[in-house]
Amino acid sequence: MPQMRVEDAVRRNCEALLQQNVAQLMYDMTPQAAMKMMQVQAESPGGGTPALYGFDISGMTQEGDDYLFDVLFSGEQDFSVKARWRAIGDEWKLADFDIYPVEA
């Protein structure tokens, strides 16, 4: 079981995204989530993540052993993420995610 609370792992991951800390982002993800992230970035206009200024964790639910977090990212282009976190060994890992546009 992880020593860190899942909420703290999610915050660390969100901060890493804001700071474009690729090493931390990859460390926090399962291989499947990392592949999905690379695919999303390759398909996005400009080939990457827009500049981000902040985030807000707006909700958390538990589904079996997984924790689902709703995170709103603000920046050049606002978007929302439904992130699935799972305990793998003694670490929390981002196992999957879905990105949604934010309606103005």
N, C-alpha and C positions, 0 to 999 in steps of 0.2 A: 504494500500500500504506500502511495506517495506520502512524503513528509510534508510537502507544500499543499496548501488548500487549492482546490481547483480554481476558485475565484482569483487567487494570486497568479496562477499560471496563465489564466486568460488575460489578466491585466499586463503581465510581462510580455505576452505575445502581441497584444495590441500596441504597447509602447514600442516594441521592436518594429512593427509595421510602420508606425509614424516616423521612426528614426531610420528606416530602411536598413535595419540590422539583419541582413540576410542570414548570417550564421545562426543567430538566435531563432529566427523564423523557421529555418530548416530543422534545427534541433527540436523545436516544439511540435513538429508534425510527424505523422506516420508517413512512410514512403508513398502510400496511396494519395494522401492529402497533398504532399509535395508535388507529385506528378500532376494533380488536378490544378494546383496553383500555377505551375509552369504553363499548362494548357490555357488557363484563363488569361494569363498575361500575354501569351503569344497571340491570342484572338482579340485582345482589347485594342482599341484605337491608340496608336502611339507605342504599342508593345510593352506597356508597363502599368504600374500603379500611379494614379494621379497624386499630386502633392496633397498630403493629409495634414490637418491641423489639430484634430482632436477625435475623441471617441466617447461614447456613452454606452455602458452595458445596461440595457433596458429590461432585461428579463432572463430568468434561468428556470428551467424545468428539468426534472430527472426522468429518464426513459430507460428502465432497466438499470444497467450499470453505467450508462452514459449520461452526461450532462449536456443539455442544449442551452446555448447562450444566444440571445439576441443582442447584436452590437451595431450601433449606428456610428459610422465614420463620417466626419465632416471634413471638407477640403475643397479643392477645385471642383470636384464632382462628388457629391454626397452619395453614399450607398449604405445599405444595411446587409448584415451577414447573420445567417443562422449557423452557428458553429457547434459541432458535435465533439465533445471532449471525452476521453476515455483513459482510465488508469492502465498503463502498460508497464509492468514491472514496478519500479518505484518512481515513475514519472507520469505526469499528466501529458497526454499528447492530443493534438488536434487531429481527429480521425477523419472528419469530413466537414464540408461547409457548402453553403449555397449563398450566392450574392444576389441581392435584389436592388433595383433602382429605387431612389426615394422620390416620391411625388412632391412637386413644389406646391 
